[in-house]
Amino acid sequence: MKRPLRTIIIGSGNVASAIAPALERSGSISVVAVYSPTPDHAAALANRQTSAVAVSDVDAIPNDGELYLMSVKDDAILELARRIRPVESALWLHTSGGVDASALSPLSPRYGVFYPLQTFSKGVDVVMEEVPFFVETSQPGDLTLVEQMARSVSPRVYHADGMMRARMHAAAVFACNFTNHMWAVADDILRRETGTDLSVLYPLLKETLRKAMTVRPADAQTGPAVRGDRGVIERHAAMLAPDEAQLYRIISEHIIDYTNKNQK
């Protein structure tokens, strides 16, 4: 990549707030504008860039960019692709794992995906060098450019088509979002019933993750469900709030079925 690409960031959420500064620091892009329908959000991210302006009117998005990086909710990608003025000479990328690259085709024949497989939260630093990036472009000639851009922040860069990304995204929801929700439920139970909080489970969580990274998670499964101990399962469920008990039983039955299926 010979010089930074003149870039417009569309979106100011968690992903955009992590990726845009990292890419600019790497020298692969120069952010000239940040669009968000919420002016304060656009300004907050624009102020973190070297010389970007904040834009809150979709019709005011500059049309002289070389790269447009769209990092918004999945449902908003198609909507914005219909509303934003096309810039057919530019390369358009979105950061979603679950939306096909062709969603950006109304904006340019040059489009693709720049998907970081990581959880991002504003104010929480992420080691970008450890983040895997999955990329795809409509034009073969743009793939090298996008790969170079990704490698400017992480050595873990892979090519993935839409179906592969969608399946990886679904797996990531199980591994990250669902797991985090289980931690939230556990924290609620501990605070309500014991006066403690999730911190008492930190050693258990660390060991569970260590084992999952050492052997296949299925081989590391423990607990009453994998043993088929329905007496313990029902005693636990009886102590919980109705919605928690329902969740407990559903997950336990899935573990029992999964274990039985894989032991055959």
N, C-alpha and C positions, 0 to 999 in steps of 0.2 A: 504494500500500500504506500504510494509515493507521497501523498499529502492527506491531511484530514478531510473527510467528506463533509460538505456543508449540509447539516442535518437539522431536520425539524422533528421534535419529539411530540407525539400525539398521545396525551395521557400524562397523569402526574401521580399515579398511585404507587403502591409498594414496589412493583417491578421496575417501573420507569425511574423511580427515585433511587434505585440501586444501580441499574444498568447505565443510565445516561451519564452520571458522573464518572463511573468506571471507564466507560469507552472514551470519554473525553480526556481523562487522565492518561490513557494509553496512547493518545495521539492519533487514534484511528478516525475519530469524528470531531467536528467542531459544531457544537449546538448553537444554532442562531435563533431558535424560537421554541417555546414550549406551549402547547395548546392544552387547555382544560376548560370546560364550561364554567368551572368555579374559579373566579379571578385570583383569589388568595392562594389556591392550590397551584395554579400555573405560575404565579410569582414566586412561590416558595421554591419550586424546582428550578425555575429560570435563574434565581439568585445564586444557586449553587454552581452554575456553569460560568464559564469565563466571560462570555459576552452575549447571552441569550436574552431575548425579549419575551414577555408573557403575553399570550393571546387567549382570549376567552370567547371570541366570536368565530365560529367555524368558517365563515366567509372571509375572515382576515388571516387565515393560515397562509403563510408566504408560498408563492408558486415558483420560487426560484431555487428550491432545495435540490440537492443531488441524492439525498437519502431521506426517506420519511419512515420513522420507526414508530409504529402504532402499538402502544402498550395500554390497553383498556380491557374492560370486561368482555368476555367472549361474545355476549349478545350485542354489544355495542359495535363490534367490528363491521358487521354487515351494514348496520345503520349508517355508520360514518362513511363507509365506502360509497354509499349512495349520495351522501350529502356533500362531501369534500370535492372541490374542483380537481379533476385529474391533472396530473403532471406526467405526461407519458414518457418524458426523457429520464425521469427519476426512477430510482429503485425503491420499492415500497416493501417493508417487512412488518410482520406482526410478531408478538412474543408469546402467542397462545399455543398450548399443547393440544387443544381440543378443536381448533378451527382449521379447516383446510386452507392452504395457501391461496387457492383460487378466489377466496372471498375478497382479495384485493385486486382482482383482475379488472374491475371497472376503472381503476385509477391509473393503470399503466400495464403494458405488456411485460414489464419487468417487475416481478413481485416474488415474495418468498416468505420464509419463516425463520425467526431467530429466537429459539425457545430455550430458556435456561431452566433446567430441571432442579429447582430449589424453592424453598419457602422464603419469602421476603416479608419483612415488617419494617415500617418506617422507624428509624431510630435504633435499629438493631443491625450492627455491622455483620456483613457476610464476607468470608474469605473467598473472593471471586475466583482465585486460582484453583479452587477445589470444585467449582460449579461445572457440571457437564452442560454443554450447549449442543443442541440438535438443530441442524440447519437444512434448508431446502430452498431452491430457487427455480423459477420457471424457465430462465435462460441459462443454459450451461455456462456461458461466459461469465455470469455473475456469481457462480458458486465459489470460485477461488477468492473473489473479493470478500464475500460474506464469511468464508472460513478464516481468512486472514483477520477480519475484524473480530471474530470470536476468539481467535488465538492471541489477540493482543491483550486479552484479559484472563484467558484460561487455556491450558494446554489440552483440556479434555473436550475436543470438538468432534462431532460425529454427524454423518448424514442420516436423515430419517424422513420417510415420506409421511403423508397425513395419517394413514392407518396405523403405522408404527407409533407415531407420536400420540395418537388418541389412546392406544392401548397402554403406553407408558404413563400417560396422564392418569388413566383410571387406576393403574397400579400405585401411582404416587398418592392418589387420594386415600387408598387403603392404608398405605404405609405412613403417611404424614397426617392428613386431615382427620381421618377416622381415629387414628391412634391418639392424636392430641385431644379429640373430644372425649375419649375414654379417660385420659388424664384429668380432664375437667370434671367428669362425673366422679372419678375417684376422689378428687380434691373436695368436691361438694360433700360426699359421704363422710370423709374424714373430719371436715370442719363441723358438720352438723352433728355427727354421732360420737366423735372422740375428742373434739377440741384441739386436734392437731391439723396438719395440712399435708400437702403432697410431699413436702420435704422429707418426711419420714420414709418415703418410698424411693428416694433418690438412689440409694445403693442397689435396690432391686431393679430400678429402671436401667441403671448403668450396666448391671450384669446381664440383663435381658438383651440389651443392644449388643453387648460384647459377644454373647453367644450367637446372636443372629448374624453377626459379621464373621463368625468363626466357622460355624456349621450352618446347614440349611435350617431356616426357622422351624420347619415342620419337625426336624429332628431334635430341636431344643424345646419343644412344647412341653409344659408341665401344667399341673393344676387338676382340679376335680373332673373337668370335662374330658380331658384326654384319658383319664382313668375310668371314665364312665361312672363316676360316683354320683348318682342322681340324688342320693340322700343329702349330701353336702350342698349340691346345687339348689335343692328346694329349701334347705334351711337358710341359705344365703338370700335367696329370692324373697323369703317370708320376712326378712328383716328390712328390706329395701322399700323405698317409695314405689308406687305402682308402675310408673314409667321406667324407673331403674330396673325393677324386677322383670319387666317385659324385655328390656334390652339384654339383661343378664341371661334370660332363658334362650333368647334367639341366638346370641353368640355361642352359648354353651352347646346348643343343639347343632350348630354349624361345626363346631370343633369335634363333637362326637361323630357326626356324619363324615367329616373330612378324614378323621383318624381311621374310621372303619373302612372307608373307601380305599385309603392308601395302604392299609395293611393286607388287603386281599392280593 
